[in-house]
Amino acid sequence: MYRLCLSPQRLLLALLLLAALAGTACTAHALEVTDVLGRKVEVDHTPQRIVLGEGRLFFALALLDRDNPFQRVVGWQNDMRLLDPHTYEVYAKQYPQVAKLPLIGQASEQSVSAEQILALKPDLAIFSIAGEGPTQHSPVADLLEKAGIPVLFIDFRVHPIRNTRVSMQALGTLLGREQQAQAYLSLYERHLARINERVATLAADQRPKVFLELLPGVWQAPGHTTGKSGLGSVIEAVGGHNIGADVVPGALGDVSVEYVLQADPDVYIATGNRAPGVLLGAGVSLETARQSLAKITARPEFAPLRPIQAGQAHGLWHDFYNSPFNILAIEATAKWVHPERFKDIDPQATMGEINQMLKVGLDGQYWVDAK
């Protein structure tokens, strides 16, 4: 038997070398990404305990953790259950643990509890830069970072087309799902390129006027709409002119009935996800969706609009505004705004491609025409 004998000095040097090698190994495993705010976010291991600062952000996880998008989620807000109950029910049926997930808040930023998040001991918090959860201006993110919990800001809501790539790439890297993220982004960019190519040379007078009404029937007053960001940017991207952007300075705002009637839009689109508005989303039938749209277009305020009178009104799932699936909203809107230019575009076929990446597919009516 041989015994290795080291002097105290050499033993100390050996221990220091091991410590240095260990530090190098830890550094090698650390991952760093840049989020949509340009912040550097670093994790020292692949996160296994995630908190979602808005429940509907789980749509991104559905594309990455495909077998179970909730396998790493230890807490989330209650917004999906409250604001899109049909989608919630579909996923809760497939993944019963959803009903037992701890809540960090309800459907507002003010309801979120930093203490509750800390008690869940997450190793990553995922927030959106705007919406119902903690945003870039929320003190919750600062508190978590001071406690050593990395916070990643993503965005499908404010600048959906630009930030879908940044968000999915960052998530894919941090979660060890680069391949899944890239597979979806390849699909996304391939479909988006067709749209961009066909509207690139449109003159201003070739852009039909579009009125996009958000959550009519649910929102207290008619005329709730979007400006130059959010779904408003989708209208511009498909070669339309969003009349809301002319008078709404921010992302969201209300316009008067008189303004809309005077603007005389060529296309009317209503978003919705629950009664008493346009009912669209997971598990919703075509008949139900069309009947709910008919009730909205029968309101006396906007019933005189040309597209409504002509039976050319349309309904769009409201949650496209905050989802990586927004490519479907882009394609559906493109067909409504320029039916001849995009007659070969088939958003239903695109949904079929996306569903091949999901364990629980987008099964239901997510857009609808009046006739």
Protein Blocks (a to p, Z undefined) as FASTA:
>chain_A
ZZddddfklmmmmmmmmmmmmmmmmmmmpccdddfkopacddfbdcfbdcdfbfklmmmm
mmmmmmlmklmpgbdcfklmmmmmmlmmmmmmmmmmlmmpccfbfcbfklpcfklmmmno
pabdcddfbdjbdcfklcklmmmmmnopacddddfklmmmlmmmmmmmmmmmmnopmmmm
mmmmmmmmmmmmmmmmmmmmpcfklmccddddehihjambghiacdfemjllmmmmnopa
cfklmmmmblbdcddfklmmmnopabdcdddfbdfbdcedehiafklmmmmmmmmmmpmk
lmmpmklmnopaccddfklmmcfklmmmmmmmmmmmmmmlmmmpcfklmmmmmmmmpfbd
ceddfbdcfZZ
